[in-house]
Amino acid sequence: MAEKKTIAFYCSSLTKGGAERVFANLAEYFTGKGYTVYMVTQYQQEDEYRLKPGITRILSDITPEEEKNGRIGNFFARFFKLRNIFKNLKAYRDVREWYKKIKPDIVFSCNGKNNFMAQCTSMGLHCKTVVSVVADPKMEYPTGLMRLLAKVLFRFADGIVFQTKEAMDFFPKAVRKKGVILPNSLNPQFIRERFEGEREKKIVAGGRLGDNK
C-alpha cells in the first residue's frame, strides 16, 4: 500500500482574500482525497476562513520568548522556525499531546514575500516547493530588489503556478519552463444550474478596488 502523501500550505494568514480562499479550498480538496494536509500560517487573525476537520493549523510566527534583539535577529528567528517546521513539521495539535513529527512531501506557498520564505527555508530539505504568483508580478514584486529575488529564487523552485500568460512572460526562460498556468480553484458549492429563462440585462461585478486588480 502506497504511503499517504503530506502537503503543507504556507501563507501569511487565512483572513479573507482570494489566495487564502483558494488555499482553503485546495486544503479541503486534498484532505478529501486522502492526503495529510497542514496549513502553516505566520499569523492568526479574526474573520478567517474556516478549515475543515482533518486539516492541522500551525502558526510559524515567533513567540515573545523567541524574540531577538532587533529586526534582523527576529527575521532569522522566524526563518529558522519556519525551516524547522518544514524539516520536521512538528505539530502541537493539542496541549495534551506530544509533538508529532511529519515531513511534508510538498510545500505550496502564495503571495509576494511568502514565496521567498518558502523557497529559502525549504532549500536542501526532502520536500518539493511550489510557489504561486497570483497577481500582476509587477505589483506583487514592486521594487528592483524584489524582482531580482523572484527571478533568481524561483529558478530553484520545483514548480511555479501562474494565472495568466502575461504573468509568466514577466519571468526569464529558466523560471517559465517550470511554470504552469492554472485558473483559481472553485468550490463546487458555488456552482448552480444554468438559468434558462428570461432575466434582466444587468451585469454585476464584485472585487477589491486595488491597483493590482
C-alpha positions as CSV (number, residue, x, y, z in Angstrom):
1,M,0.0,0.0,0.0
2,A,1.4,3.4,-1.0
3,E,2.4,5.8,1.8
4,K,0.0,8.7,2.2
5,K,1.5,11.9,0.9
6,T,1.8,15.0,3.1
7,I,1.1,18.6,1.9
8,A,1.9,21.8,3.7
9,F,0.3,25.0,2.5
10,Y,2.0,28.3,3.6
11,C,0.7,31.8,3.6
12,S,0.5,34.8,5.9
13,S,-2.9,34.1,7.4
14,L,-6.4,32.9,6.4
15,T,-8.1,36.3,6.7
16,K,-10.4,36.9,3.8
17,G,-8.7,37.2,0.5
18,G,-8.6,35.4,-2.9
19,A,-5.4,33.5,-2.5
20,E,-6.3,32.4,1.0
21,R,-9.7,31.2,-0.2
22,V,-8.0,29.2,-2.9
23,F,-5.7,27.6,-0.3
24,A,-8.6,26.7,2.0
25,N,-10.4,25.1,-1.0
26,L,-7.3,23.1,-2.0
27,A,-6.6,22.0,1.5
28,E,-10.2,20.7,1.8
29,Y,-9.9,19.0,-1.6
30,F,-6.6,17.2,-0.9
31,T,-7.9,16.1,2.5
32,G,-10.9,14.6,0.9
33,K,-8.5,12.7,-1.5
34,G,-6.7,11.1,1.5
35,Y,-3.7,13.4,1.8
36,T,-2.4,14.6,5.1
37,V,-2.7,18.4,5.0
38,Y,-1.2,21.1,7.1
39,M,-1.9,24.8,6.9
40,V,1.1,26.8,8.0
41,T,0.5,30.5,8.6
42,Q,2.6,33.2,10.1
43,Y,-0.4,34.8,11.9
44,Q,-3.9,34.0,13.1
45,Q,-6.4,36.8,12.7
46,E,-10.1,37.5,13.1
47,D,-12.7,36.6,10.4
48,E,-10.5,33.9,8.8
49,Y,-11.7,31.1,6.5
50,R,-12.6,28.0,8.5
51,L,-10.6,24.9,7.8
52,K,-12.4,21.5,7.6
53,P,-11.8,18.9,10.2
54,G,-8.7,16.9,9.5
55,I,-6.6,19.9,8.4
56,T,-4.0,20.8,11.0
57,R,-3.2,24.5,11.5
58,I,0.4,25.5,12.5
59,L,1.5,29.1,13.4
60,S,5.1,29.9,12.4
61,D,5.4,33.4,14.0
62,I,7.8,33.7,16.8
63,T,6.5,33.9,20.4
64,P,7.6,36.7,22.8
65,E,10.0,34.3,24.4
66,E,11.6,33.6,21.0
67,E,12.1,37.2,20.0
68,K,15.6,38.5,19.5
69,N,17.2,42.0,19.6
70,G,16.3,44.0,16.6
71,R,14.6,43.3,13.3
72,I,17.4,41.3,11.8
73,G,17.5,39.0,14.8
74,N,13.7,38.5,14.6
75,F,13.9,37.8,10.9
76,F,16.4,35.0,11.4
77,A,14.3,33.6,14.3
78,R,11.3,33.5,12.0
79,F,13.3,32.0,9.2
80,F,14.8,29.1,11.2
81,K,11.5,28.4,13.0
82,L,9.7,28.0,9.6
83,R,12.6,25.9,8.3
84,N,12.3,23.6,11.3
85,I,8.6,23.3,10.6
86,F,9.2,22.2,7.1
87,K,12.0,20.0,8.2
88,N,10.1,18.1,10.8
89,L,6.6,19.6,10.7
90,K,6.2,19.4,14.4
91,A,2.5,20.0,15.0
92,Y,1.4,20.7,18.6
93,R,-2.1,19.7,17.8
94,D,-3.4,19.7,21.3
95,V,-1.9,20.8,24.6
96,R,-2.3,17.2,25.9
97,E,-0.4,15.7,23.0
98,W,3.4,15.3,22.5
99,Y,4.9,16.8,19.4
100,K,4.2,14.8,16.3
101,K,6.8,14.8,13.5
102,I,5.6,14.6,9.9
103,K,7.8,15.5,6.9
104,P,5.9,17.2,4.1
105,D,6.3,15.9,0.6
106,I,5.3,19.2,-1.0
107,V,5.2,22.8,0.3
108,F,2.8,25.2,-1.6
109,S,3.1,28.9,-1.0
110,C,1.4,32.1,-2.3
111,N,1.9,35.8,-2.3
112,G,4.9,38.0,-2.5
113,K,7.4,37.5,0.3
114,N,5.8,34.3,1.4
115,N,7.2,32.7,-1.8
116,F,10.7,33.9,-0.9
117,M,10.4,32.5,2.6
118,A,9.0,29.2,1.5
119,Q,11.7,28.7,-1.2
120,C,14.6,29.7,1.0
121,T,13.5,27.8,4.2
122,S,12.9,24.6,2.3
123,M,16.1,24.5,0.2
124,G,18.1,21.4,0.9
125,L,15.3,19.6,2.6
126,H,13.5,16.5,1.5
127,C,10.3,18.3,0.2
128,K,9.5,19.9,-3.1
129,T,8.4,23.5,-3.2
130,V,5.8,25.0,-5.5
131,V,5.3,28.8,-5.4
132,S,2.4,30.7,-6.9
133,V,2.2,34.2,-8.5
134,V,-1.4,35.1,-8.1
135,A,-1.3,38.7,-9.1
136,D,0.4,41.0,-11.5
137,P,4.1,40.3,-10.7
138,K,5.0,44.0,-11.3
139,M,2.7,44.8,-8.4
140,E,3.5,41.7,-6.3
141,Y,7.2,42.5,-6.6
142,P,7.3,46.3,-6.9
143,T,10.9,47.0,-6.2
144,G,14.0,46.2,-8.2
145,L,15.4,44.0,-5.4
146,M,12.2,42.0,-5.0
147,R,12.0,41.4,-8.8
148,L,15.6,40.3,-8.8
149,L,15.0,37.9,-5.9
150,A,11.9,36.5,-7.6
151,K,13.7,35.9,-10.9
152,V,16.6,34.2,-9.1
153,L,15.0,32.2,-6.3
154,F,12.1,30.9,-8.5
155,R,14.7,29.1,-10.6
156,F,15.2,26.7,-7.7
157,A,11.5,26.0,-7.2
158,D,10.2,22.7,-8.2
159,G,7.2,24.4,-9.8
160,I,5.6,27.8,-10.3
161,V,1.8,28.4,-10.7
162,F,0.7,31.4,-12.8
163,Q,-2.7,32.7,-13.6
164,T,-2.0,34.4,-16.9
165,K,0.5,34.1,-19.8
166,E,1.4,37.8,-19.2
167,A,2.4,37.0,-15.6
168,M,4.5,34.0,-16.8
169,D,6.2,36.2,-19.5
170,F,7.4,38.6,-16.8
171,F,10.0,36.0,-15.8
172,P,13.0,34.6,-17.6
173,K,13.0,31.4,-19.5
174,A,14.6,29.4,-16.6
175,V,11.5,30.2,-14.5
176,R,8.9,29.9,-17.2
177,K,10.0,26.4,-18.1
178,K,9.0,25.3,-14.6
179,G,5.7,27.2,-14.7
180,V,2.1,26.2,-15.5
181,I,-0.9,28.5,-16.0
182,L,-3.9,27.5,-13.8
183,P,-7.1,29.4,-13.0
184,N,-8.2,29.7,-9.4
185,S,-9.9,26.7,-7.9
186,L,-13.6,26.9,-7.3
187,N,-15.6,25.2,-4.6
188,P,-18.4,23.2,-6.3
189,Q,-20.9,24.5,-3.8
190,F,-20.8,27.9,-5.6
191,I,-21.8,26.3,-9.0
192,R,-25.5,26.4,-9.7
193,E,-27.6,25.0,-12.6
194,R,-27.6,27.1,-15.7
195,F,-30.5,29.5,-15.8
196,E,-32.6,29.1,-19.0
197,G,-35.4,31.7,-18.5
198,E,-35.5,35.4,-19.2
199,R,-33.7,37.8,-16.9
200,E,-32.9,41.5,-16.6
201,K,-29.9,42.6,-18.6
202,K,-27.7,43.6,-15.6
203,I,-24.0,43.0,-15.1
204,V,-22.8,42.7,-11.6
205,A,-19.1,42.5,-10.7
206,G,-17.6,42.1,-7.3
207,G,-14.0,42.6,-6.2
208,R,-11.5,44.8,-4.3
209,L,-10.6,48.1,-5.9
210,G,-6.9,47.8,-5.6
211,D,-4.2,48.9,-8.0
212,N,-3.2,45.4,-8.8
213,K,-6.8,44.4,-9.7
